[in-house]
């Protein structure tokens, strides 16, 4: 009698394990499909995507999240894209509370990306008409060019004001001599103070919050709550 009971319990346990395993497999298939859908939708919404988006859907099980119309966590990484006409690299997006029905909304989003030094240089050249080179030296952006016919070396300091990314002149050296930036000709200092790097076209509710110098350029951060994602154009 005891042997029969143990056999029945063993069969029941094995059956339960099979059911659980089947549910896990189905859930992982659903997660993979959600990740592919997110990748496709993300690619359709950004300009000049570089590489394939890498998407990870968090939380378990995913099936119950889909039934509720809301994914707990979605993380996206992309090698590069163009935002507001500015080429960026190393995009990383962390979204929380993502709706699965339109209009697509997210409870909270953090975005990190690199604005390469080359993009800053292009902008400086376009906005100032100065022939300069911009690179990274240590923990500073460095600008090199000429002023008054002498070699010009200056640092550029990033700041974010009301969601706008600006760069200002820091230290300045002309012909190897340190100068107060205010002593530079106005047509030089004026064009290099409060120079805006236009980060435009961000989704409603997402705002630029920080910018720091990175070995590759400027690392920017944008955050927001109740962010609404527009449909693909």
C-alpha positions in Angstrom: 0.0 0.0 0.0 2.8 2.4 0.9 4.6 1.6 -2.2 1.6 2.4 -4.3 1.1 5.7 -2.5 4.7 6.6 -3.1 4.4 5.7 -6.8 1.2 7.9 -7.1 3.0 10.8 -5.4 6.0 10.3 -7.7 3.8 10.3 -10.8 2.0 13.5 -9.5 5.3 15.3 -8.8 6.7 14.4 -12.3 3.4 15.5 -13.9 3.6 18.8 -12.0 7.2 19.3 -13.0 6.3 18.7 -16.7 3.5 21.3 -16.5 5.8 23.9 -14.8 8.5 23.2 -17.4 6.0 23.6 -20.2 4.8 26.9 -18.7 8.3 28.2 -18.4 9.1 27.3 -22.0 5.9 29.0 -23.2 6.7 32.1 -21.1 10.3 32.3 -22.5 8.9 32.0 -26.0 6.5 34.9 -25.2 9.4 36.9 -23.8 11.5 36.4 -27.0 8.6 37.6 -29.1 8.1 40.7 -27.0 11.8 41.5 -27.2 11.7 41.1 -31.0 8.6 43.4 -31.2 10.3 46.0 -29.0 13.4 45.8 -31.2 11.5 46.3 -34.4 9.5 49.2 -33.0 12.5 50.9 -31.6 14.4 50.6 -34.9 11.4 52.1 -36.7 11.4 55.2 -34.4 15.1 56.2 -34.5 17.2 57.7 -37.4 20.2 55.9 -38.8 20.3 53.0 -36.3 23.7 51.3 -36.1 23.6 47.6 -35.4 20.7 45.6 -34.1 18.9 46.6 -30.9 19.6 44.3 -27.9 16.4 44.0 -25.9 15.9 42.3 -22.5 12.5 42.0 -20.9 12.5 41.7 -17.2 10.1 40.2 -14.7 8.6 36.7 -14.5 6.3 35.4 -15.7 5.9 37.5 -18.9 2.6 36.0 -19.8 0.8 37.5 -16.8 2.4 40.9 -17.6 1.0 40.6 -21.2 -2.4 39.8 -19.8 -2.2 42.9 -17.6 -1.2 45.0 -20.6 2.0 46.1 -18.9 5.7 45.0 -19.0 7.6 45.6 -15.8 11.1 46.2 -17.2 12.5 46.7 -20.7 16.2 47.4 -21.3 17.4 48.4 -24.8 20.9 48.9 -26.1 21.9 50.1 -29.5 25.4 50.8 -30.9 24.4 54.1 -32.4 21.6 56.4 -33.9 20.9 60.0 -34.8 18.9 62.1 -32.5 17.9 65.7 -33.4 20.5 65.6 -36.2 23.3 64.6 -33.8 25.0 61.3 -34.3 25.3 59.4 -31.0 26.8 56.1 -29.9 26.2 53.6 -27.1 22.6 54.2 -26.4 21.2 52.5 -23.3 17.5 52.8 -22.4 15.9 51.5 -19.2 12.1 51.6 -19.2 9.8 50.7 -16.4 6.1 50.1 -16.5 5.8 49.8 -20.3 2.2 49.6 -21.7 1.6 47.0 -24.4 -1.2 48.9 -26.1 -1.3 52.3 -27.8 -0.6 55.1 -27.1 2.5 53.4 -25.7 3.4 54.9 -22.3 6.2 54.2 -19.8 6.1 55.0 -16.1 9.8 55.9 -16.0 12.6 56.0 -18.5 16.4 56.6 -18.2 18.4 57.1 -21.4 22.2 57.2 -21.6 24.2 58.0 -24.8 27.5 59.3 -26.0 27.8 62.4 -28.2 31.2 61.7 -29.8 33.8 64.4 -29.8 33.5 64.4 -33.6 29.8 65.4 -33.4 30.7 68.3 -31.1 33.5 69.4 -33.5 31.0 69.4 -36.4 28.6 71.5 -34.4 31.3 74.0 -33.3 32.5 74.3 -36.9 29.0 74.8 -38.2 27.9 77.3 -35.6 31.0 79.3 -35.3 32.7 79.0 -38.7 36.0 78.5 -36.9 38.4 75.9 -38.2 39.0 73.9 -35.0 39.4 70.3 -33.8 37.7 69.0 -30.7 38.9 66.0 -28.8 39.1 64.6 -25.3 42.1 65.1 -23.0 41.8 63.4 -19.7 38.4 64.4 -18.2 38.0 67.5 -20.4 36.9 68.4 -23.9 39.7 70.2 -25.7 39.5 72.6 -28.6 42.4 73.4 -30.8 42.6 76.0 -33.6 44.0 79.4 -34.2 43.2 82.9 -32.9 44.9 86.1 -33.9 47.2 84.0 -36.0 48.4 82.1 -33.0 47.8 78.5 -31.8 44.6 78.4 -29.7 44.0 75.6 -27.1 40.8 75.8 -25.0 38.7 73.5 -22.8 35.0 73.2 -23.3 32.7 72.7 -20.3 29.3 71.0 -20.7 26.2 72.0 -18.8 22.5 71.2 -19.0 20.1 74.1 -18.4 16.3 73.5 -18.7 16.8 70.4 -20.8 19.3 72.1 -23.1 22.9 70.9 -23.6 25.3 73.8 -23.7 29.1 74.0 -23.8 31.2 77.0 -22.6 34.8 78.0 -22.8 36.9 77.0 -19.9 40.6 77.6 -19.8 42.2 79.3 -22.8 45.7 79.4 -24.1 46.8 81.5 -27.1 50.4 81.0 -28.3 51.2 79.1 -25.2 50.0 81.9 -22.9 47.1 81.3 -20.5 44.4 84.0 -21.0 41.2 85.0 -19.4 38.5 83.9 -21.9 37.0 87.4 -21.7 40.1 88.8 -23.2 39.5 86.9 -26.5 38.0 88.8 -29.4 34.2 88.8 -29.0 33.7 87.1 -32.4 35.7 84.1 -30.9 34.6 84.0 -27.2 31.0 84.9 -28.0 30.6 82.1 -30.5 32.1 79.6 -28.0 30.0 80.5 -24.9 26.6 79.0 -24.4 27.0 77.0 -27.6 24.0 74.6 -27.8 24.2 71.0 -28.8 20.7 70.4 -30.1 19.2 67.3 -28.6 15.8 67.5 -30.2 12.8 65.2 -30.9 12.8 63.5 -27.5 9.5 61.8 -26.6 7.0 63.8 -24.6 8.0 63.6 -20.9 11.7 62.8 -21.5 14.1 65.6 -20.6 17.8 66.0 -20.8 19.2 66.1 -17.2 23.0 65.7 -17.3 26.1 65.8 -19.4 29.7 64.8 -18.4 32.9 64.4 -20.3 33.5 60.8 -21.4 36.7 59.3 -23.0 34.7 59.2 -26.3 33.0 62.7 -26.0 30.0 63.7 -23.9 27.9 61.2 -22.0 24.4 62.5 -21.7 21.5 61.4 -19.6 17.8 62.0 -20.1 15.1 60.9 -17.7 11.3 61.2 -17.5 8.1 59.9 -16.0 4.8 59.2 -17.8 6.7 59.2 -21.1 4.6 58.8 -24.2 6.2 57.2 -27.3 4.8 58.5 -30.6 4.0 56.0 -33.4 6.6 55.4 -36.1 6.7 58.1 -38.7 
